[in-house]
Amino acid sequence: MNAVALGAQTPPVSDPMAFRNVLGHFPTGVVLITGITQDGEPVGMIVGSFTSVSLDPPLVGFLPTVASSTFKKLRTASSFCVNVLAADQEELCRRFAGRATNKFEDIKWTPAPSGAPVLDGAVAYIDCTFESITDAGDHHIVVGAVQELQVCSPVAPLLFFQGGYGRFAPLSLHAPFETDLIRAVRRAERHRPAMKQLAASLDAEISTMAVIGDEMAVIVSGTGELNDGQRLGERIPLMPPMGEMCLAWEDADTIERWLARALPSDECTAEDYRARLQAARERGWSVTMRGDYADDEVYSVLREYSSGLYTPAQERRLREIIAQTSSGYAPVDFTESGSYNVDSLLAPIRDAAGKVRLVLRASGLPQGVSGDQVLSWAQELVRTATQMSGAED
């Protein structure tokens, strides 16, 4: 660990610019504190110092400056409401942080239970009464007793960092395009003609998916367009039941890490998943069946996840929905007389060393087909995947 050099060059704590600079390295949320003054007029002030104070009893706090003329008006109100601003409300934030005389003009809002304004589009509101106001240097410490609170729109919040506004983005969005991904795209692009031929033969959508860290991404389409709900560039968390084809030939430690990502709510056990991996190894391909879950909901949350504009709560919801699809991944013994509704067929594409780097996926297949038809599709898919395997990049 590198030691931080301390000494004469360290700016004094009394230097206001140094204080602001160092504290500016800590990002804060942005809220609009609103109220109805004793004159009956709405008032609002932007605050970056809002914080939770106590769970029992529920208390929150914020720190306005002693010199704030807006807070002088706000403290005449009998209550205040904390509006958590959304990432797309930067313009509104700047309006209330500025010096406009009538900041509520043309602003849509509804009264909280206390009567304080809740602005349209806010992520959440927290309605409070004043518990205490304490002086602390050039700021007040205002503590509020929470009376009512609600999430209005579970979207990404507005953040303030080093003098600028921004939004929350998951770390996974900033993962570099690793060499493996570049090689995978090149390999898949070289075999696009074979993918197009397979799409015509199966009357299906053909795409390739690459493993990137703890995710899978749709990277190349063999038909130019995907019509089954997925789109190029969409990402999927590599967690049970997703990723069986990628994990089937991996070492025990990698498989255990994958199994550890399963949610407690998953109806399948680790042994169930190990059986599926074994079935995939024996067949050389895997299948997912149409389940009793809503496809539209799955595709909707996957688009949210791929957009990067999701919150941690939305990511948890996505993982819960993925866990609900596990029933569609169960191994199926296809019979000649049976009728099957296949969601997708998948086959491994290996690099020159034999490691699975890509997955060839057929989706949008005709429904209500015989077991023989499914097996015929799978054999054709495996032939194309084998043709795409082993190429040097």
C-alpha positions in Angstrom: 0.0 0.0 0.0 1.4 3.4 -0.9 1.6 5.9 1.9 0.1 9.3 1.4 2.8 11.9 1.6 1.9 14.4 4.4 3.9 17.5 5.3 4.3 21.1 4.6 2.6 20.9 1.2 -0.7 19.8 2.9 -3.1 22.8 2.8 -4.3 24.1 6.1 -7.8 23.0 7.3 -8.7 26.6 7.6 -8.4 27.1 3.8 -12.0 27.2 2.5 -11.0 26.2 -1.1 -9.0 23.2 0.2 -12.0 22.2 2.4 -14.4 22.5 -0.5 -12.0 20.6 -2.9 -11.5 17.6 -0.5 -15.2 17.3 0.4 -16.1 17.7 -3.2 -14.6 14.2 -3.8 -17.6 12.7 -2.0 -20.7 12.5 -4.2 -24.1 13.4 -2.7 -27.7 13.0 -3.6 -29.7 16.1 -4.6 -33.0 16.8 -3.0 -35.5 19.7 -3.1 -36.8 20.7 0.3 -40.3 22.2 0.0 -42.9 23.7 2.3 -45.8 26.1 2.5 -44.7 29.3 4.3 -46.8 31.1 6.9 -48.0 33.4 4.1 -49.4 30.4 2.2 -46.8 30.4 -0.6 -44.8 27.4 -1.7 -41.1 27.6 -1.1 -38.3 25.2 -2.2 -34.5 25.0 -1.8 -31.9 22.6 -3.3 -29.9 20.7 -0.7 -26.9 18.3 -1.1 -26.6 17.6 2.6 -29.7 15.5 3.1 -29.2 12.4 5.3 -30.9 9.7 7.3 -30.5 10.4 11.0 -32.5 7.7 12.9 -34.5 4.6 12.1 -36.4 4.5 15.4 -37.8 7.0 15.6 -37.6 7.8 11.9 -35.6 11.1 11.6 -33.9 12.8 8.7 -31.8 15.9 8.4 -30.3 18.5 6.2 -27.9 21.4 6.6 -28.9 24.8 5.1 -26.6 27.8 5.4 -27.2 30.4 8.0 -27.3 33.0 5.3 -29.9 31.3 3.2 -32.9 33.6 2.6 -34.9 30.6 1.3 -34.5 28.7 4.5 -35.6 31.8 6.5 -38.9 31.4 4.6 -39.0 27.6 4.9 -38.6 27.6 8.7 -41.9 29.5 9.0 -43.7 26.5 7.5 -45.2 23.9 9.9 -43.6 21.1 7.9 -41.3 20.3 5.1 -41.1 17.7 2.3 -38.0 16.2 0.9 -38.2 15.6 -2.8 -35.6 13.2 -4.1 -34.8 14.4 -7.6 -34.5 12.1 -10.6 -31.5 12.1 -12.9 -33.5 13.8 -15.6 -34.5 16.7 -13.4 -31.2 18.6 -13.6 -32.9 21.6 -15.2 -35.4 21.8 -12.4 -32.6 21.5 -9.9 -30.8 24.5 -11.4 -34.0 26.5 -11.5 -34.5 26.1 -7.7 -30.8 26.6 -7.0 -30.9 29.9 -8.9 -32.3 33.3 -8.1 -35.6 33.3 -10.0 -38.4 35.1 -8.2 -41.2 32.7 -8.9 -39.5 29.3 -9.0 -42.8 27.3 -8.8 -44.3 29.0 -11.9 -45.5 26.3 -14.4 -44.1 23.6 -12.1 -46.6 20.7 -11.5 -46.9 19.5 -8.0 -49.3 17.9 -5.6 -49.5 18.4 -1.9 -48.0 15.8 0.5 -50.1 14.8 3.4 -48.8 17.8 5.3 -49.5 20.1 2.3 -45.9 20.7 1.3 -45.3 20.3 -2.4 -44.3 17.0 -4.0 -43.0 17.7 -7.5 -44.0 15.6 -10.5 -41.3 13.3 -11.6 -39.6 13.0 -8.2 -38.1 9.7 -7.3 -39.6 9.8 -3.8 -40.9 12.1 -1.1 -40.4 12.2 2.7 -42.9 14.4 4.5 -41.7 15.7 7.8 -42.4 18.0 10.7 -39.6 20.1 12.3 -38.0 18.2 15.2 -35.1 20.6 15.9 -32.9 23.3 14.4 -29.3 23.6 15.8 -26.6 26.0 14.8 -23.3 24.5 13.6 -20.8 27.1 12.3 -22.1 28.7 9.2 -24.9 26.1 8.8 -28.0 25.0 10.6 -28.6 21.3 11.4 -32.3 20.7 10.7 -33.7 17.4 12.0 -37.2 16.3 10.7 -39.5 13.8 12.2 -40.8 11.6 9.3 -44.6 11.5 9.0 -45.2 10.0 5.6 -42.9 8.7 2.8 -43.3 7.1 -0.6 -41.4 6.0 -3.7 -43.1 7.7 -6.6 -40.9 6.7 -9.5 -38.1 4.1 -8.9 -35.6 5.6 -11.4 -32.0 6.7 -11.1 -31.5 9.7 -8.8 -29.7 12.9 -9.5 -26.2 13.1 -8.0 -23.8 16.0 -7.4 -20.0 15.5 -7.6 -17.2 18.0 -7.9 -19.3 20.9 -9.0 -21.3 18.9 -11.6 -24.5 16.9 -11.8 -24.7 13.3 -12.9 -26.4 10.0 -12.4 -25.7 6.6 -10.9 -24.2 4.0 -13.3 -23.4 0.4 -12.3 -19.8 -0.6 -12.4 -20.6 -3.3 -15.0 -21.3 -0.6 -17.5 -17.7 0.6 -17.4 -16.1 -2.8 -17.9 -13.6 -2.5 -20.8 -14.1 -4.3 -24.0 -11.7 -7.1 -23.3 -9.6 -8.9 -25.8 -11.9 -11.9 -25.5 -14.9 -9.9 -26.6 -13.1 -8.4 -29.6 -12.0 -11.8 -30.7 -15.5 -13.2 -30.2 -17.1 -10.5 -32.4 -14.5 -11.0 -35.1 -15.1 -14.8 -35.1 -18.9 -14.4 -35.2 -18.7 -11.7 -38.0 -16.6 -14.0 -40.2 -19.3 -16.7 -40.0 -22.3 -14.4 -40.5 -23.1 -16.1 -43.9 -23.4 -19.5 -42.2 -25.6 -17.9 -39.5 -27.9 -16.4 -42.2 -28.1 -19.8 -43.9 -29.0 -21.4 -40.6 -31.7 -18.8 -39.9 -33.3 -19.5 -43.3 -33.1 -23.3 -42.8 -34.7 -23.2 -39.3 -37.0 -20.2 -40.0 -35.6 -18.7 -36.8 -33.6 -15.8 -35.4 -30.0 -16.7 -35.1 -27.6 -14.7 -32.8 -24.4 -15.2 -30.9 -23.8 -14.3 -27.3 -20.4 -13.7 -25.6 -19.4 -14.1 -22.0 -18.0 -10.9 -20.6 -17.0 -11.2 -16.9 -20.2 -12.0 -15.0 -22.5 -11.2 -17.9 -23.5 -12.4 -21.3 -24.1 -10.0 -24.2 -25.9 -10.4 -27.6 -23.2 -9.4 -30.0 -24.0 -10.5 -33.6 -27.2 -11.3 -35.3 -27.3 -13.7 -38.3 -30.4 -12.1 -39.7 -29.7 -8.4 -39.3 -32.5 -8.0 -36.8 -33.7 -9.7 -33.7 -37.5 -10.0 -33.4 -37.9 -12.2 -30.3 -37.5 -9.4 -27.8 -33.8 -9.2 -27.5 -31.6 -6.7 -29.3 -27.9 -6.5 -30.2 -25.9 -5.2 -27.3 -28.3 -6.3 -24.6 -26.7 -7.9 -21.6 -27.9 -10.6 -19.2 -26.5 -11.3 -15.8 -24.6 -14.6 -15.8 -26.6 -16.3 -13.0 -28.7 -19.4 -12.8 -30.6 -20.3 -14.9 -28.9 -18.1 -17.5 -25.6 -19.3 -18.9 -25.8 -23.1 -18.7 -24.2 -23.5 -22.1 -21.3 -21.3 -21.2 -20.7 -23.0 -17.9 -21.2 -26.7 -18.8 -17.5 -27.4 -19.6 -16.0 -25.0 -17.0 -14.0 -26.1 -14.0 -15.6 -26.9 -10.6 -14.7 -23.6 -9.0 -16.2 -21.5 -11.9 -19.4 -23.6 -11.7 -19.6 -23.1 -7.9 -19.3 -19.3 -8.3 -22.1 -19.4 -10.9 -24.3 -21.5 -8.6 -23.6 -19.1 -5.7 -25.3 -16.3 -7.8 -28.7 -18.1 -7.6 -31.3 -16.3 -5.6 -32.8 -17.9 -2.4 -36.2 -17.6 -4.2 -35.1 -19.8 -7.0 -37.2 -23.0 -7.0 -34.3 -25.0 -8.4 -31.5 -26.4 -6.2 -27.8 -26.5 -6.9 -28.2 -30.2 -7.7 -30.9 -29.4 -10.2 -28.5 -27.1 -12.0 -25.7 -29.6 -11.9 -28.0 -32.1 -13.6 -28.8 -29.5 -16.3 -25.1 -28.9 -16.9 -24.5 -32.6 -17.2 -27.4 -32.9 -19.7 -25.8 -30.0 -21.7 -22.4 -31.8 -21.7 -24.0 -35.1 -22.9 -26.1 -33.5 -25.6 -23.6 -30.9 -26.8 -26.5 -28.4 -26.8 -29.2 -27.1 -24.5 -32.8 -26.0 -24.8 -35.1 -23.6 -23.1 -38.9 -24.1 -23.2 -41.7 -21.6 -23.2 -42.5 -21.1 -19.5 -45.5 -19.8 -17.6 -43.8 -16.5 -17.0 -44.5 -13.3 -19.0 -42.0 -12.9 -21.8 -42.8 -9.2 -22.2 -41.8 -8.6 -18.5 -38.5 -10.5 -19.0 -37.6 -8.5 -22.1 -38.6 -5.2 -20.5 -36.3 -5.6 -17.5 -33.5 -6.9 -19.7 -33.8 -3.7 -21.8 -33.6 -1.7 -18.5 -30.5 -3.6 -17.4 -28.8 -3.1 -20.8 -29.6 0.7 -20.8 -27.5 1.2 -17.7 -30.1 3.5 -16.3 -31.3 1.1 -13.7 -31.1 1.4 -9.9 -29.9 -1.3 -7.5 -33.5 -2.0 -6.7 -34.3 -2.5 -10.4 -31.4 -4.8 -10.7 -32.7 -6.9 -7.8 -36.1 -7.0 -9.5 -34.4 -8.2 -12.8 -32.6 -11.0 -10.9 -35.9 -12.1 -9.3 -37.6 -12.2 -12.7 -34.7 -14.2 -14.2 -34.9 -16.7 -11.3 -38.6 -17.2 -12.1 -37.7 -18.5 -15.6 -35.7 -21.4 -14.2 -38.6 -23.9 -14.8 -38.1 -23.4 -18.6 -34.6 -24.6 -18.4 -35.3 -28.1 -17.2 -33.8 -31.0 -19.3 -36.4 -32.4 -21.6 -36.6 -36.0 -23.0 -38.1 -35.4 -26.5 -40.4 -38.0 -27.9 -41.6 -38.5 -31.4 -45.3 -38.1 -30.5 -44.9 -35.1 -28.2 -45.6 -31.5 -29.0 -43.1 -29.0 -27.8 -42.9 -25.2 -27.6 -39.2 -24.4 -27.7 -38.1 -20.9 -26.6 -34.5 -21.3 -27.8 -31.8 -23.8 -28.7 -28.1 -23.1 -27.8 -24.8 -24.6 -28.9 -21.2 -23.8 -27.8 -18.7 -22.1 -30.1 -15.2 -22.9 -29.0 -11.9 -21.1 -29.5 -8.7 -22.8 -30.9 -8.0 -24.1 -27.3 -11.4 -25.7 -27.0 -12.8 -23.2 -24.5 -16.4 -22.0 -25.0 -16.2 -18.4 -25.9 -19.5 -17.9 -27.7 -22.9 -19.4 -27.7 -24.9 -19.8 -30.9 -28.6 -19.2 -30.2 -31.7 -20.0 -32.3 -34.9 -18.4 -31.1 -38.3 -17.4 -32.5 -38.8 -21.0 -33.6 -42.1 -22.4 -34.8 -44.2 -23.8 -31.9 -46.0 -27.0 -31.3 -43.5 -29.2 -33.1 -42.5 -32.9 -32.6 -39.6 -34.1 -30.7 -37.9 -35.3 -33.9 -38.2 -31.8 -35.3 -36.5 -30.3 -32.2 -33.7 -32.9 -32.4 -33.2 -32.1 -36.1 -33.0 -28.4 -35.3 -30.4 -29.0 -32.5 -28.2 -31.2 -34.8 -28.2 -28.4 -37.5 -27.4 -25.8 -34.8 -24.5 -27.9 -33.5 -23.1 -28.3 -37.0 -23.0 -24.6 -37.6 -21.5 -23.9 -34.1 -18.8 -26.5 -34.9 -18.1 -24.8 -38.2 -17.7 -21.5 -36.3 -15.4 -23.1 -33.7 -11.6 -23.3 -33.6 -10.8 -20.3 -35.7 -7.7 -18.3 -34.8 -8.2 -14.5 -34.4 
